[in-house]
């Protein structure tokens, strides 16, 4: 998307005036953070999965065929967060909102990764373990747990396969804990920084922590990148459109619900012998509409 210099300066100046950055709850920012902050990526992944941080740092290999944005000149490049280390493949998905089909979509991508690895592996034993990490910026599965691990099990708890698994991060709960001023674990700090926009809050949280300072520095850099701002502006517009559609759908649903209630009331009144004229006055239904209910 093309963004004019004037529009870019307006957005950046507004963010600076408010002392804010573009948050990592935007897909383009999250992906770039995961690509450009190796210490953060390794430590967060290790804390989520118990895979050695050293292993992740020393054997990391990006699996994407395209790359996330790195600077203003790299327009049009996007990718998923997909990488491998010795014995493991990790797929990060940042889900900013819940919608019908979200889990199925992520499952489909997860299945594609598994199929590709099965074809590549010389044997089952040599096949890496695949872990999909879903960072959900909403309350997921009505759970009160910050982290949820999913595997295919039978009713006795026997795991179908140790070669794959899913982790869901309940980011909303972690942010609630932060907002209440409660003490956070290192992992919770690594996750909640994705939701912060105010520079002073980010700096306080990151102070003295090399992984978090790495993220703080990258967030500030990205906020001053014209292409990032362009994507941010586009995503804001898309959110407004989606919210408008959602509100319209809700309004339509309310309207349909009200109509159904009117029809139900009118039908009940007909059954007990109330005159049509009285029903028309009470419900606002026309004579023709009432006739259809008889």
C-alpha positions in Angstrom: 0.0 0.0 0.0 1.4 3.4 -0.9 1.5 5.9 1.9 2.3 9.6 1.4 5.2 11.2 3.2 2.7 13.7 4.8 0.5 10.9 6.0 3.5 9.0 7.4 4.8 12.1 9.3 1.3 12.7 10.7 1.0 9.2 12.1 4.6 9.1 13.5 4.2 12.6 15.0 0.9 11.6 16.6 2.5 8.5 18.1 5.5 10.5 19.4 3.2 13.1 20.9 1.4 10.4 22.8 4.7 8.7 23.7 3.6 5.5 21.9 4.7 2.8 19.5 2.9 0.7 17.0 2.1 -2.4 19.2 3.0 -6.0 18.4 -0.6 -7.0 18.4 -0.5 -6.0 14.7 0.4 -9.0 12.6 3.2 -7.3 10.6 4.8 -6.1 13.9 4.6 -9.4 15.6 6.1 -11.3 12.7 9.0 -8.8 12.4 9.7 -8.9 16.2 9.9 -12.7 15.9 12.3 -12.5 13.0 14.6 -9.7 14.2 14.8 -10.4 17.9 16.7 -13.7 18.1 17.3 -13.6 21.9 13.7 -12.8 22.6 12.5 -15.5 20.1 14.7 -18.1 21.7 13.9 -17.3 25.3 10.2 -17.0 24.8 10.0 -20.3 22.8 12.1 -22.0 25.5 9.9 -20.8 28.3 6.8 -21.9 26.4 8.1 -25.3 25.4 11.0 -26.2 27.7 13.2 -26.7 24.6 16.7 -25.5 25.4 17.3 -21.8 24.7 20.9 -22.6 23.6 19.5 -25.2 21.1 17.1 -22.6 19.6 19.8 -19.9 19.4 22.5 -22.2 17.9 20.5 -24.3 15.4 17.8 -21.8 14.3 16.8 -22.0 10.7 14.0 -20.0 9.1 11.7 -22.1 7.0 9.7 -19.3 5.2 10.0 -18.9 1.5 9.2 -15.2 1.9 10.4 -12.8 4.6 8.7 -10.3 6.8 9.4 -6.6 6.3 12.8 -5.4 7.4 12.8 -1.8 6.1 10.9 0.6 4.0 12.3 -0.8 0.7 11.0 -4.3 1.3 7.4 -3.7 0.3 5.1 -6.6 -0.3 7.1 -9.2 1.6 5.1 -11.2 4.2 5.4 -14.6 5.8 4.4 -16.8 8.6 6.5 -17.4 11.7 7.8 -20.8 10.9 11.3 -22.0 11.9 13.1 -25.1 12.8 15.8 -26.1 15.3 17.5 -29.4 15.9 14.6 -31.9 16.5 11.8 -29.3 16.4 9.7 -27.2 14.1 7.8 -24.1 15.6 4.9 -22.3 14.0 3.8 -19.1 15.7 0.3 -17.7 15.0 -0.8 -14.4 16.5 -4.6 -14.3 16.6 -5.8 -10.8 17.4 -9.5 -11.6 17.4 -11.7 -14.7 17.5 -13.8 -15.6 14.5 -15.6 -18.7 13.2 -13.1 -20.9 11.4 -10.0 -19.5 13.1 -9.0 -22.8 14.7 -9.8 -24.7 11.5 -7.7 -22.3 9.4 -4.7 -22.7 11.8 -5.3 -26.5 11.8 -5.1 -26.6 8.0 -1.8 -24.8 8.0 -0.5 -27.0 10.8 -1.5 -30.1 8.8 0.3 -28.8 5.7 3.5 -28.4 7.7 3.1 -31.9 9.1 2.6 -33.4 5.7 5.6 -31.6 4.2 7.8 -32.9 7.1 6.5 -36.4 6.7 7.5 -36.4 3.0 10.9 -35.0 3.9 11.7 -37.3 6.8 13.6 -40.5 6.1 11.9 -42.2 9.0 9.4 -41.5 11.7 12.3 -41.4 14.2 14.0 -38.7 12.3 10.9 -36.6 12.0 11.1 -33.4 14.1 8.4 -32.6 16.7 6.1 -29.9 15.4 4.7 -27.3 17.9 2.2 -24.7 16.9 2.0 -21.7 19.3 -1.2 -19.7 19.1 -0.9 -16.3 20.9 -4.5 -15.3 21.3 -5.3 -11.7 22.1 -8.8 -12.7 23.5 -10.2 -15.0 26.1 -9.7 -18.5 24.7 -11.7 -21.6 25.5 -13.2 -19.8 28.6 -10.2 -21.0 30.5 -8.7 -19.3 33.5 -5.2 -20.6 32.6 -2.6 -18.4 30.9 -1.2 -21.4 28.9 -3.0 -24.4 27.4 -1.4 -27.4 25.8 -3.3 -29.5 23.4 -2.5 -33.0 22.2 -4.7 -35.8 20.7 -5.6 -38.1 23.6 -8.1 -40.9 24.2 -10.5 -41.0 27.1 -7.9 -42.6 29.3 -5.4 -39.8 28.6 -3.2 -41.8 26.3 -1.4 -39.5 23.8 -1.9 -40.4 20.2 1.5 -39.0 19.1 4.5 -37.2 20.7 5.4 -35.8 17.3 3.1 -32.8 17.4 1.4 -30.5 19.9 -0.3 -27.1 20.3 0.1 -24.4 22.8 -2.5 -21.6 23.3 -1.5 -18.4 25.1 -4.3 -16.6 26.9 -2.9 -13.2 26.3 -5.9 -11.3 27.7 -5.5 -12.9 31.1 -1.8 -12.1 31.2 -2.6 -8.4 30.3 -5.2 -8.4 33.1 -2.6 -9.5 35.6 -0.2 -6.8 34.4 -3.0 -4.1 34.6 -3.7 -5.1 38.2 0.0 -4.6 39.1 0.6 -8.2 40.0 4.1 -9.7 39.8 4.8 -11.3 36.4 7.0 -14.3 35.5 9.7 -13.8 32.9 7.5 -15.5 30.3 4.5 -13.3 31.2 6.6 -10.2 30.7 7.8 -11.5 27.3 4.2 -12.0 26.3 2.6 -8.8 27.8 5.2 -6.5 26.1 3.5 -7.5 22.8 0.4 -5.6 24.0 2.0 -2.4 25.3 2.0 0.9 23.3 3.4 3.5 25.7 7.1 3.9 25.5 7.6 4.6 29.2 5.8 1.4 30.2 7.8 -0.6 27.7 11.1 0.8 29.0 10.2 0.2 32.6 9.2 -3.4 31.9 12.3 -4.1 29.8 14.9 -2.4 32.0 17.8 -4.7 32.8 16.4 -7.6 30.7 18.3 -8.2 27.4 15.5 -10.1 25.7 12.9 -7.4 26.5 15.2 -4.5 25.7 15.7 -6.2 22.3 12.0 -6.0 21.7 11.7 -2.4 23.0 14.4 -1.3 20.6 12.7 -3.0 17.7 9.3 -1.6 18.4 10.7 1.9 18.4 12.6 1.3 15.2 9.5 -0.1 13.5 7.3 2.8 14.6 9.6 5.1 12.6 9.5 2.9 9.5 7.3 4.3 6.7 6.3 0.9 5.4 5.4 -0.3 8.9 3.2 2.7 9.4 1.6 2.0 6.1 0.7 -1.5 7.1 -0.5 -0.2 10.5 -2.7 2.4 8.8 -4.1 -0.3 6.5 -4.8 -2.7 9.3 -6.5 0.1 11.3 -8.8 0.7 8.3 -9.5 -3.0 8.0 -10.4 -3.2 11.7 -12.8 -0.3 11.3 -14.5 -2.0 8.3 -14.7 -5.3 10.2 -16.2 -3.7 13.3 -18.7 -1.8 11.1 -19.8 -5.1 9.5 -19.9 -6.8 12.9 -22.1 -4.0 14.4 -24.3 -4.1 11.3 -24.7 -7.9 11.6 -25.5 -7.5 15.3 -28.1 -4.8 14.5 -29.6 -7.0 11.9 -29.7 -9.9 14.4 -31.5 -7.7 17.0 -34.0 -6.6 14.3 -34.7 -10.2 13.3 -35.0 -11.2 16.9 -37.5 -8.4 17.6 -39.5 -9.4 14.6 -39.6 -13.0 15.7 -40.8 -12.0 19.1 -43.6 -9.9 17.6 -44.7 -12.8 15.5 -44.7 -15.1 18.5 -46.7 -12.7 20.6 -49.2 -12.1 17.8 -49.6 -15.9 17.3 -50.3 -16.4 21.0 -52.8 -13.6 21.0 -54.6 -15.1 18.0 -54.8 -18.5 19.7 -56.6 -17.0 22.7 -59.1 -15.1 20.5 -57.8 -11.5 20.7 -59.2 -9.5 17.7 -56.8 -8.8 14.8 -57.3 -5.1 15.1 -56.1 -5.2 18.8 -53.1 -7.4 17.8 -52.2 -4.9 15.0 -52.2 -2.1 17.5 -50.2 -4.0 20.1 -47.5 -5.4 17.8 -47.3 -3.0 14.9 -47.8 -5.9 12.5 -50.0 -5.4 9.4 -53.2 -7.2 8.7 -51.4 -9.2 5.9 -48.6 -10.2 8.3 -51.0 -11.4 10.9 -52.9 -13.4 8.3 -49.7 -15.3 7.5 -49.5 -16.4 11.2 -53.0 -18.0 11.1 
